[in-house]
Amino acid sequence: MTEERKQWINAVEEFRNDLDAVIECPKCKEGILFFIDVAFDDNNINKGGERIIECEKCGKYEIVLYRNPPRNWYLKNKL
């Protein structure tokens, strides 16, 4: 596993624990990551969905599939 891949996995975990985490992009090392949660069913968000994590500078992104979403799932979408 590459160091960049490990950093993306760490970013997933950091956002799982803290929605407001400030994380540097593992790819460009300049931008800050943000995320958007996309539920499979907006009427039942507990069914899970995808968390798209993206760099605001270079546009690199990763998608995390959540079948059993974390406690902070979908909360930021409602702010």
N, CA and C of each residue as an Amber inpcrd file, in Angstrom:
protein
   237
   0.8430000  -1.1710000   0.0000000   0.0000000   0.0000000   0.0000000
   0.8960000   1.2430000   0.0000000   0.5610000   2.1950000  -0.8450000
   1.3710000   3.4120000  -0.9230000   1.0930000   4.3270000   0.2760000
   2.0170000   5.2390000   0.5070000   1.8440000   6.2020000   1.5950000
   0.6230000   7.0950000   1.3410000   0.4180000   7.4850000   0.0870000
  -0.7480000   8.3160000  -0.2370000  -2.0500000   7.5760000   0.1020000
  -2.1050000   6.3010000  -0.2480000  -3.3180000   5.5070000   0.0330000
  -3.5680000   5.4400000   1.5440000  -2.5190000   5.2300000   2.3130000
  -2.6510000   5.2030000   3.7720000  -3.2000000   6.5240000   4.2920000
  -2.7580000   7.6390000   3.7110000  -3.2330000   8.9500000   4.1430000
  -4.7130000   9.1460000   3.8090000  -5.1610000   8.6100000   2.6740000
  -6.5900000   8.6940000   2.3470000  -7.4080000   7.8770000   3.3460000
  -6.9210000   6.7090000   3.6950000  -7.6220000   5.8730000   4.6780000
  -7.6640000   6.5780000   6.0270000  -6.5720000   7.2270000   6.4030000
  -6.5590000   7.9950000   7.6500000  -7.5620000   9.1420000   7.5950000
  -7.6870000   9.7780000   6.4350000  -8.6560000  10.8740000   6.2870000
 -10.0770000  10.3690000   6.4820000 -10.3730000   9.2020000   5.9490000
 -11.6990000   8.6000000   6.1350000 -11.9840000   8.4380000   7.6250000
 -11.0180000   7.9180000   8.3550000 -11.1930000   7.6990000   9.7920000
 -11.3100000   9.0160000  10.5570000 -10.5140000   9.9980000  10.1710000
 -10.5880000  11.2950000  10.8520000 -11.9660000  11.9200000  10.6730000
 -12.5120000  11.8850000   9.4490000 -13.8540000  12.4290000   9.2250000
 -14.9250000  11.6030000   9.9320000 -14.6850000  10.3110000  10.0730000
 -15.6370000   9.4660000  10.8020000 -15.7190000   9.9080000  12.2700000
 -14.5930000  10.3610000  12.8060000 -14.5410000  10.7810000  14.2120000
 -14.8510000  12.2540000  14.4230000 -14.5740000  13.0850000  13.4190000
 -14.7340000  14.5340000  13.5830000 -15.1060000  15.1640000  12.2430000
 -16.3590000  15.5880000  12.1280000 -16.8230000  16.1840000  10.8740000
 -16.0710000  17.4560000  10.5110000 -15.5240000  18.1300000  11.5000000
 -14.8390000  19.3970000  11.2630000 -13.3200000  19.2670000  11.1720000
 -12.8350000  18.0510000  11.0170000 -11.3920000  17.8380000  10.9070000
 -10.8350000  18.6160000   9.7080000  -9.6540000  19.1750000   9.8720000
  -8.9600000  19.8800000   8.7880000  -7.8310000  18.9580000   8.3370000
  -7.9710000  18.4600000   7.1130000  -7.0490000  17.4420000   6.6200000
  -6.4300000  17.9010000   5.3010000  -5.1150000  17.8800000   5.2590000
  -4.3830000  18.2300000   4.0490000  -4.5490000  17.1190000   3.0100000
  -4.6400000  17.4990000   1.7620000  -4.7950000  16.5370000   0.6710000
  -3.5630000  15.6350000   0.5640000  -3.7670000  14.3240000   0.5830000
  -2.6370000  13.3960000   0.4340000  -1.9810000  13.4650000  -0.9490000
  -2.7060000  13.9500000  -1.9410000  -2.1950000  13.9950000  -3.3200000
  -1.3360000  15.2380000  -3.5600000  -1.9260000  16.4350000  -3.4130000
  -1.2080000  17.6640000  -3.7690000  -0.5060000  18.3200000  -2.5900000
  -0.8710000  17.9400000  -1.3780000  -0.2660000  18.4880000  -0.1530000
  -0.4980000  19.9950000   0.0110000  -1.4380000  20.5500000  -0.7430000
  -1.7160000  21.9840000  -0.6650000  -3.1610000  22.2750000  -0.2800000
  -4.0820000  21.5010000  -0.8190000  -5.4960000  21.7330000  -0.5730000
  -5.9790000  21.0730000   0.7090000  -7.1790000  21.4420000   1.1070000
  -7.8460000  20.8620000   2.2700000  -8.9990000  20.0020000   1.7850000
  -9.1700000  18.8550000   2.4220000 -10.2360000  17.9350000   2.0390000
 -11.5720000  18.3760000   2.6230000 -12.6320000  18.1140000   1.8690000
 -14.0000000  18.2840000   2.3470000 -14.7760000  17.0460000   1.9220000
 -15.9790000  16.8840000   2.4400000 -16.7550000  15.7140000   2.0390000
 -18.2270000  16.0440000   1.8910000 -18.8960000  15.1790000   1.1340000
 -20.3440000  15.2390000   0.9480000 -20.8630000  13.8230000   1.1410000
 -21.9220000  13.6690000   1.9300000 -22.5650000  12.3670000   2.1030000
 -23.7540000  12.2680000   1.1550000 -23.8270000  11.1380000   0.4610000
 -24.9200000  10.8880000  -0.4740000 -25.6110000   9.6070000  -0.0340000
 -26.8210000   9.7460000   0.4750000 -27.5680000   8.5840000   0.9760000
 -28.1470000   7.7750000  -0.1810000 -28.2270000   6.4640000   0.0250000
 -28.9020000   5.6180000  -0.9600000 -30.3770000   5.9940000  -1.0460000
 -30.9530000   6.3630000   0.0960000 -32.3650000   6.7250000   0.1870000
 -32.4940000   7.9260000   1.1290000 -32.7930000   9.0990000   0.5820000
 -32.8900000  10.3130000   1.4030000 -33.9760000  10.2170000   2.4710000
 -34.9400000   9.3510000   2.2650000 -36.0140000   9.1810000   3.2480000
 -35.6430000   8.2150000   4.3640000 -34.5660000   7.4760000   4.1790000
 -34.0890000   6.5430000   5.1990000 -32.5630000   6.5090000   5.1290000
 -31.9280000   7.5340000   5.7340000 -30.4750000   7.6610000   5.6100000
 -29.7220000   6.5440000   6.3220000 -30.3900000   5.8150000   7.2070000
 -29.7280000   4.7120000   7.9150000 -29.4220000   3.5240000   7.0060000
 -29.9280000   3.5490000   5.7830000 -29.6000000   2.4970000   4.8180000
 -28.1770000   2.6560000   4.2880000 -27.5470000   3.8050000   4.6150000
 -26.1720000   4.0280000   4.1820000 -26.0910000   4.8130000   2.9010000
 -24.8980000   4.8010000   2.3240000 -24.6560000   5.5560000   1.1060000
 -23.1660000   5.7250000   0.8850000 -22.8120000   6.8440000   0.2800000
 -21.4180000   7.1100000  -0.0360000 -20.9720000   8.4190000   0.6020000
 -19.7470000   8.4360000   1.0500000 -19.1160000   9.6700000   1.5090000
 -18.0330000   9.9870000   0.4840000 -18.2030000  11.1060000  -0.2090000
 -17.2470000  11.5350000  -1.2190000 -16.3090000  12.5390000  -0.5530000
 -15.0330000  12.2020000  -0.5130000 -14.0120000  13.0660000   0.0930000
 -13.1800000  13.6250000  -1.0550000 -13.0790000  14.9660000  -1.0970000
 -12.4420000  15.6170000  -2.2440000 -11.5230000  16.7500000  -1.7950000
 -10.4920000  16.9920000  -2.5880000  -9.5840000  18.1080000  -2.3420000
 -10.1350000  19.3550000  -3.0200000 -10.1760000  20.4530000  -2.2690000
 -10.6990000  21.6990000  -2.8110000  -9.7380000  22.3410000  -3.8070000
  -8.4930000  21.9010000  -3.8370000  -7.5090000  22.5080000  -4.7370000
  -7.2870000  21.6850000  -6.0070000  -6.9000000  20.4120000  -5.8520000
  -6.5410000  19.6130000  -7.0320000  -7.6990000  18.7700000  -7.5740000
  -8.7700000  18.6130000  -6.7850000  -9.9350000  17.8700000  -7.2550000
  -9.8550000  16.3620000  -7.0790000  -8.7370000  15.8470000  -6.5860000
  -8.6210000  14.4000000  -6.3280000  -9.6860000  14.0010000  -5.3230000
 -10.3070000  12.8460000  -5.5280000 -11.3470000  12.4120000  -4.6000000
 -11.3080000  10.9100000  -4.3880000 -11.9050000  10.5110000  -3.3080000
 -12.0980000   9.1050000  -2.9620000 -13.5510000   8.9560000  -2.5240000
 -14.1070000   7.7960000  -2.7830000 -15.4870000   7.5140000  -2.3910000
 -15.4910000   6.3420000  -1.4250000 -16.1650000   6.5440000  -0.2850000
 -16.2750000   5.5120000   0.7320000 -17.7150000   5.0220000   0.7470000
 -17.9010000   3.7190000   0.6600000 -19.2300000   3.1190000   0.7140000
 -19.5510000   2.7660000   2.1580000 -20.6930000   3.2450000   2.6360000
 -21.1270000   2.9300000   3.9950000 -22.4370000   2.1550000   3.9440000
 -22.3510000   0.8760000   4.2540000 -23.5770000   0.0760000   4.4070000
 -24.0910000   0.2030000   5.8390000 -23.1670000   0.3530000   6.7830000
 -23.4830000   0.6340000   8.1910000 -22.8250000   1.9700000   8.5120000
 -23.5220000   3.0650000   8.2700000 -22.8990000   4.3850000   8.4000000
 -22.5060000   4.7270000   9.8300000 -21.4830000   5.5860000   9.9680000
 -21.0660000   6.0230000  11.3010000 -22.1100000   6.9530000  11.9230000
 -21.9370000   7.2370000  13.2030000 -22.8880000   8.1020000  13.9180000
 -23.0200000   9.4790000  13.2820000 -21.9310000  10.0160000  12.7600000
 -21.9940000  11.3580000  12.1920000 -22.3820000  11.3650000  10.7110000
 -22.8940000  10.2770000  10.2370000 -23.3050000  10.1430000   8.8440000
 -24.3850000  11.1580000   8.4950000 -24.1920000  11.8590000   7.4110000
 -25.1960000  12.7200000   6.7930000 -25.5000000  13.9800000   7.6050000
 -24.8580000  14.1890000   8.7550000 -25.1720000  15.3470000   9.5990000
 -24.7830000  16.6670000   8.9620000 -23.6190000  16.7060000   8.3270000
 -23.1380000  17.9600000   7.7530000 -24.0130000  18.3970000   6.5840000
 -24.6540000  17.4500000   5.9130000 -25.5270000  17.7930000   4.7920000
 -26.6940000  18.6680000   5.2560000 -27.0510000  18.5470000   6.5030000
 -28.2250000  19.2650000   7.0180000 -27.8730000  20.6010000   7.6440000
 -26.5860000  20.9290000   7.7260000 -26.1770000  22.2080000   8.3330000
 -26.3660000  23.3540000   7.3750000
